[in-house]
Amino acid sequence: MSSTLAEPAAAPRSLSRAEHAAGMAAYRAAGERLAAEIGNRGPLRLTDDGALHPDIQAAYWRHGYYIFEGVIDAEEIAALRADAHNMLERAPVGPEAKLDAQGRPALGLDHARLPYRFTRPLADPWGGTQLLGGRHPAQMSQPKPDADAPEWVVFLMYAMCQSMPSGLRLYGHPKLLAAAQSINGPDFVPFNDAIFVKQPGLGGSVAWHQDGVTHWNSPDWDEGIHGFNYQVQLYPTTPANCLWVIPGSHKLGRADIKAMVAANGGSEQLPGAVPLVCAAGDVTMVNRQMVHGSFANSSPDIRISLTFGFHRRRSVLGQKAALSMAETQAVYDEQRIFERSAVIQVAIDARHQAHPEEPVFRYQPFAGLEDQFRFTPETFDRVIRDYNTKDLAI
Ligand SMILES: O=C(O)CCC(=O)C(=O)O
């Protein structure tokens, strides 16, 4: 995930949207068969002492992902959809614009980091470029959009805890935080958040990549060192618009994606990948070391995925900022980690105020500090405003 916008590297756009969709059919079917064989999905089960069920932990570590079914109920999904669409409607009409489609000042002009990134319709803005350290080495195919397609489409939206009241409450979800604690330890820390928007017939692709940057050559490298991302799905996802992953690839170190595509005859339809097909309200957990990506959304179905991740504290402490934070030259010291982690504590309280009937997650790094981090206008200004300038990207 990045703050960088790029024109896609020039490549012929030979396929129409419909041809691209048709050309994916056999691949989609094969992926679905493999996904069904693996399983790796079901309710988010916790043990009596609040840990992610050991069977789920084992399945996650084995394959590198898990699909939690039905975590977010219909009422919460409705609130999240309303807030996400509000954000979309208030986006500037393009990367240089200041007004939204209705001529109003766009949302986020006063944020320290603009909360929108754009792509050309059905394009691959990162693949085959040097952006983000060149971690998307092979470009996806870029079908020709329909004649009435807009010039730009929103690709990513950031800072959901600031711009979406429901997004802040989601960030304090007790079961999602309990699972994060089981995977990354009780002193777990946040990464960042980004909303991937795949508009029907327009959404861009995210070329195959692995997310981790900092620890590939570490003597302590292991399959969990770069953390994981959740994706909360606001709409049902399909093999045509969803995220695809290569099961088990989180265990194998740095993948040579360019070579994988070359060995596949130059085709982006990499073998052994599975689509993370979900219902609205399902939540995926994906190890950041997995080879993963998504194709141009030539389908008629929208995808909006609220994506936010967590790390082990020891993976982050003392690291130099990476990814979209790299230009800040920051080092993640105790203070930086504390300030960014405070978003979790405020989110827990925001959720508790809205859902007093729910159990409250106890976030160990803030034990005893809860009263200083209640959700109030004061903590909104102190902790939530521009919190994403303190993201912990590794
Ligand atoms: O959801 C997608 O399409 C891409 C997600 C992704 O690449 C990521 O979370 O790192």
The ligand as an SDF file (V2000), in Angstrom:
LIG
                    3D

 10  9  0  0  0  0  0  0  0  0999 V2000
   -7.0400   -6.2790   -2.1390 O   0  0  0  0  0  0  0  0  0  0  0  0
   -6.2870   -6.1070   -3.0770 C   0  0  0  0  0  0  0  0  0  0  0  0
   -6.6900   -6.0760   -4.2290 O   0  0  0  0  0  0  0  0  0  0  0  0
   -4.8260   -5.9490   -2.8350 C   0  0  0  0  0  0  0  0  0  0  0  0
   -4.4580   -6.0640   -1.4040 C   0  0  0  0  0  0  0  0  0  0  0  0
   -2.9970   -5.9960   -1.1720 C   0  0  0  0  0  0  0  0  0  0  0  0
   -2.1980   -6.0890   -2.0520 O   0  0  0  0  0  0  0  0  0  0  0  0
   -2.4870   -5.8310    0.1690 C   0  0  0  0  0  0  0  0  0  0  0  0
   -3.2700   -5.7800    1.1190 O   0  0  0  0  0  0  0  0  0  0  0  0
   -1.2620   -5.7330    0.3100 O   0  0  0  0  0  0  0  0  0  0  0  0
  1  2  2  0
  2  3  1  0
  2  4  1  0
  4  5  1  0
  5  6  1  0
  6  7  2  0
  6  8  1  0
  8  9  2  0
  8 10  1  0
M  END
$$$$
